[in-house]
Amino acid sequence: MPLRLVQLLDALGNRVVAAATEGSIGRRVQGVTSVYALANVAIASGSTLSAVIERRGYGEEIDLQDALREGRIVPPIDHSDNARVWLTGTGLTHLGSADARDRMHAKAHSADASDSLKMFRLGLEGGKPEGDRVGVQPEWFYKGDGRSVVAPEQPLGSPEFALDAGEEPELAGIYVVGPDGTPFRLGCTLANEFSDHITERTNYLYLAHSKLRPAALGPELLVGEPPADIRGTVRIRRAGQVVWEKPFLTGETNMSHRLGNLEHHHFKYSLFRRPGDVHVHFFGTATLSFADGIRTGDGDVFEIEAPPFTLPLRNPIKTVAAPAQRVRSL
């Protein structure tokens, strides 16, 4: 069974790491309070997360469902310095994603494909080259730093100037950069790559603005190679009732790029290979409620679930103040 790691607070408010392989009952990992620390031990010893955990041993059992319900689960990765956490992603990577994006964007030329569709076709033709060859570059975007990460069950803050508050259910890869600049993938997590789709639809050059929003990370870090075929469900609840629900597919089988290709084109920049940094990289999606005409609002709850993850990712929307900042001259 796949190993899942959860960072959480115990009943006294102390940080612990729990490991689970079946169901929602985990066991505390002895002598460690963060996944980041575990990763650095594994890197320094030339070992794996699983091996390090086995050497440290286990403590008491922890009911992860109870912890989630009580709001005690924190994001699956963090750093003592939020500025050392990078949130980035790639879009137009999933089979079917171009259709949703094209329904958002007006065609640049009535008789020609949009730029989004052209980018998607590049991925279809060159995102999975044979052997170890490097494939075509994907679309890439920046979301923020560690301050933009939202824990399960906590509100996703939509700034008052936003035109839309829309979900993007997907996988995110979790990485720690080793002392020599080598990126190490710890595993992956469910994620809600929260975006402003009306701003993006206005003009694709506004994509950068539309992505500068918080993002929610799922309760569990799935250790090791991500499954090639993941099938989940995303829904929106309003006043306790489901107002929209749809299946979503992810994993390499359902993508136009190999994960290794996405990783190559991110970490090829030395900027992203600073030792000790954490990277959360969103792999993209093909499913958007916005493409189905859904408009969300305060209090709506996004819910994402997908085996082999056991716990769902849920977050309500909350509009937050964004007072204008006047630049002062010195």
C-alpha positions in Angstrom: 0.0 0.0 0.0 1.3 3.5 -0.8 2.8 5.5 2.1 1.0 8.7 3.0 2.4 11.4 5.4 0.3 13.9 7.3 1.5 17.0 9.2 -0.8 17.9 12.1 -1.2 19.2 15.6 -1.9 16.9 18.5 -4.5 17.6 21.2 -2.0 19.8 23.0 -1.1 21.8 19.9 2.3 20.2 19.3 3.4 19.5 15.7 3.6 15.8 14.8 4.0 13.8 11.6 1.8 10.7 11.0 2.3 7.9 8.6 -0.5 5.8 7.1 -0.7 3.0 4.6 -4.3 1.9 4.9 -7.5 3.8 5.8 -7.5 6.9 7.9 -5.7 5.7 10.9 -2.1 6.8 11.0 0.8 6.4 13.5 3.0 9.1 14.8 6.6 9.1 13.5 9.0 9.1 16.4 11.3 12.1 16.9 10.2 14.3 14.1 7.9 17.3 13.8 8.0 18.1 10.0 8.1 16.4 6.6 10.8 18.9 5.7 13.1 17.6 8.4 12.4 14.0 7.4 13.3 14.9 3.8 16.6 16.5 4.7 17.6 13.4 6.8 16.8 11.2 3.8 18.8 13.5 1.5 21.8 13.6 3.8 21.9 9.9 4.3 21.3 9.0 0.7 18.2 7.1 1.8 14.4 7.4 1.3 11.6 8.8 3.3 10.2 5.3 3.9 13.5 4.0 5.2 14.1 7.0 7.5 10.6 6.6 9.0 11.2 2.8 9.6 14.4 3.6 11.4 12.8 6.2 13.6 9.9 3.9 14.5 6.2 4.7 15.3 4.3 6.0 18.3 0.6 6.1 19.0 -2.2 5.7 16.5 -3.9 8.9 15.3 -7.4 9.1 13.8 -6.7 11.4 10.8 -10.4 11.8 10.0 -10.9 13.3 13.5 -7.9 15.5 13.0 -9.2 16.8 9.7 -12.7 17.4 11.1 -11.2 19.4 14.1 -9.0 21.5 11.8 -5.7 20.2 13.2 -4.2 19.1 9.9 -1.7 21.6 8.4 -0.3 21.6 4.8 1.8 18.5 4.0 5.0 20.6 3.5 6.2 23.9 4.9 9.4 25.8 5.8 10.3 28.0 8.7 10.9 30.8 6.2 7.9 31.3 3.9 10.1 33.0 1.3 11.9 29.7 0.8 8.7 28.1 -0.5 7.9 28.5 -4.2 4.4 27.9 -5.6 4.5 27.4 -9.4 2.6 25.4 -12.0 2.0 24.4 -15.6 -1.2 24.6 -17.6 -2.6 23.0 -20.7 -1.1 19.7 -19.7 -4.1 17.5 -19.5 -6.1 15.8 -22.3 -9.2 17.9 -22.6 -7.8 21.0 -20.9 -7.6 22.9 -24.2 -11.4 22.6 -24.6 -12.1 24.1 -21.3 -9.6 26.9 -21.8 -10.9 27.6 -25.3 -14.4 28.0 -24.0 -13.0 30.7 -21.7 -10.9 32.5 -24.3 -12.3 34.1 -27.4 -10.6 33.0 -30.6 -7.9 35.3 -31.7 -8.8 34.6 -35.4 -12.2 33.2 -36.4 -10.6 30.8 -38.8 -7.5 29.9 -36.7 -6.8 28.2 -33.4 -6.3 30.2 -30.3 -2.9 30.6 -28.7 -4.1 28.2 -25.9 -5.0 25.5 -28.4 -1.7 26.0 -30.2 0.2 25.5 -26.9 -1.9 22.4 -26.1 -1.1 20.9 -29.5 2.6 21.5 -28.9 2.3 19.4 -25.8 0.4 16.6 -27.6 3.1 16.5 -30.2 6.2 16.9 -28.1 5.3 16.6 -24.4 6.2 12.9 -24.2 9.3 12.3 -26.3 10.8 8.8 -26.5 13.6 7.8 -24.2 15.4 10.5 -22.2 15.0 13.2 -24.7 13.7 16.6 -23.5 10.2 17.5 -24.6 8.5 20.8 -25.5 8.2 23.5 -22.9 4.8 23.8 -21.2 3.0 26.9 -20.2 4.4 28.0 -16.8 3.1 30.4 -14.1 4.0 31.7 -10.6 1.5 31.7 -7.8 3.3 32.9 -4.7 5.4 31.8 -1.7 4.6 30.0 1.5 2.2 32.7 2.6 -0.1 31.6 -0.2 -0.5 28.0 1.0 -3.8 27.2 2.6 -4.4 24.2 4.9 -7.3 21.8 4.5 -10.6 23.1 5.9 -9.3 26.7 6.0 -10.8 29.5 3.9 -9.4 30.3 0.5 -9.1 34.1 0.5 -10.4 35.8 -2.6 -9.2 39.4 -2.8 -12.1 41.9 -3.1 -10.7 43.1 -6.5 -11.0 39.6 -7.9 -13.6 39.0 -10.7 -13.9 35.3 -10.1 -13.0 32.7 -7.4 -12.7 29.3 -9.2 -11.3 25.9 -8.3 -8.7 23.9 -10.2 -8.5 20.3 -8.9 -5.2 18.8 -9.6 -2.0 17.1 -8.3 0.9 19.1 -7.0 4.5 17.7 -6.8 6.4 18.5 -3.5 10.1 19.0 -3.8 13.1 19.9 -1.6 16.4 21.0 -3.1 19.4 19.3 -1.7 22.7 20.8 -0.6 24.3 20.4 -4.1 21.3 21.9 -5.9 19.6 18.5 -6.8 15.8 18.7 -6.6 14.3 15.7 -4.8 10.6 14.9 -5.3 9.1 13.8 -2.0 5.8 12.8 -3.6 2.5 14.5 -4.5 -0.6 15.9 -2.9 -4.1 16.8 -3.9 -4.4 20.5 -4.6 -6.9 23.3 -5.4 -5.0 25.7 -7.6 -7.4 28.6 -7.0 -7.6 31.1 -9.9 -9.5 34.1 -11.3 -10.9 32.8 -14.6 -12.7 35.9 -15.6 -9.5 37.9 -15.4 -7.8 35.2 -17.5 -10.6 35.1 -20.0 -10.3 38.8 -20.6 -6.9 38.3 -22.3 -4.5 35.3 -22.0 -1.7 37.8 -21.2 -3.6 38.3 -17.9 -2.9 34.7 -16.9 -0.1 35.9 -14.6 -2.5 38.1 -12.7 -5.2 35.4 -12.5 -2.8 33.0 -10.8 -1.7 35.3 -8.0 -4.1 33.7 -5.5 -3.8 31.3 -2.6 -3.8 27.6 -3.2 -5.0 24.8 -0.9 -2.9 21.7 -0.4 -4.5 18.4 0.5 -4.1 16.7 3.9 -1.8 13.9 2.6 1.6 13.7 0.9 1.6 10.5 -1.2 5.2 9.3 -1.1 7.0 8.0 -4.1 6.1 8.0 -7.8 2.6 9.4 -8.5 0.1 6.9 -9.9 -0.2 7.1 -13.7 -4.0 7.2 -13.6 -5.9 9.0 -10.9 -9.7 9.4 -11.1 -11.3 11.8 -8.7 -14.4 13.9 -8.1 -14.6 17.7 -7.5 -17.8 19.4 -6.2 -19.1 22.7 -4.9 -21.4 22.8 -1.9 -23.6 25.8 -1.2 -25.5 25.9 2.1 -24.7 22.2 2.5 -26.1 21.2 -1.0 -24.1 20.1 -4.0 -24.6 22.7 -6.8 -22.0 21.3 -9.1 -20.1 18.0 -9.3 -17.8 16.5 -12.0 -15.2 13.7 -12.3 -11.6 14.7 -13.1 -8.7 12.7 -14.4 -5.0 13.3 -13.7 -1.7 11.4 -13.7 0.5 10.9 -16.7 -1.9 8.6 -18.5 -4.3 11.5 -18.8 -1.7 14.1 -19.6 0.0 15.5 -22.7 3.3 15.8 -20.9 5.4 13.5 -18.8 5.9 14.7 -15.3 9.6 14.4 -15.9 9.3 16.9 -18.7 7.4 19.4 -16.6 10.0 19.0 -13.9 12.9 19.5 -16.3 11.5 22.7 -17.7 11.0 24.1 -14.1 14.3 23.0 -12.5 16.5 23.8 -15.5 16.6 27.3 -14.2 19.3 27.7 -11.5 17.0 30.1 -9.7 14.9 27.1 -8.7 17.8 25.0 -7.5 18.8 27.0 -4.4 19.7 24.5 -1.6 17.1 24.1 1.1 14.2 25.6 -0.9 10.8 23.9 -1.0 8.9 23.8 -4.3 5.2 23.1 -4.8 4.5 22.6 -8.5 0.9 22.2 -9.8 0.6 19.8 -12.7 -2.6 21.2 -14.2 -6.2 20.1 -14.8 -8.8 19.7 -17.4 -11.9 20.3 -15.2 -13.3 23.8 -14.3 -16.7 24.7 -12.9 -16.3 28.1 -14.5 -16.3 26.4 -18.0 -19.8 25.1 -17.1 -21.1 28.5 -16.2 -20.8 28.2 -12.4 -20.2 31.4 -10.5 -19.0 30.9 -6.9 -19.4 33.1 -3.8 -18.6 33.5 -0.2 -19.4 30.4 1.8 -19.3 28.0 -1.1 -17.1 25.0 -0.2 -14.8 23.3 -2.7 -14.4 19.5 -2.1 -11.8 17.4 -4.0 -11.3 13.7 -3.4 -9.4 11.0 -5.4 -8.1 7.6 -4.5 -5.4 6.6 -3.4 -5.7 9.6 -1.2 -8.0 8.8 1.7 -8.8 12.2 3.0 -10.7 14.9 1.0 -9.5 18.5 0.4 -12.2 20.9 1.5 -12.0 24.7 1.6 -14.7 27.5 1.8 -14.4 30.7 -0.1 -14.0 34.0 1.8 -13.6 37.4 0.3 -10.8 39.3 1.9 -10.0 43.0 2.0 -7.3 44.3 -0.4 -6.7 47.9 0.5 -5.0 50.0 -2.2 -1.3 50.5 -1.4 0.1 53.8 -2.3 3.8 53.9 -3.3 5.7 56.4 -1.3 8.8 58.2 -2.7 11.8 58.4 -0.4 
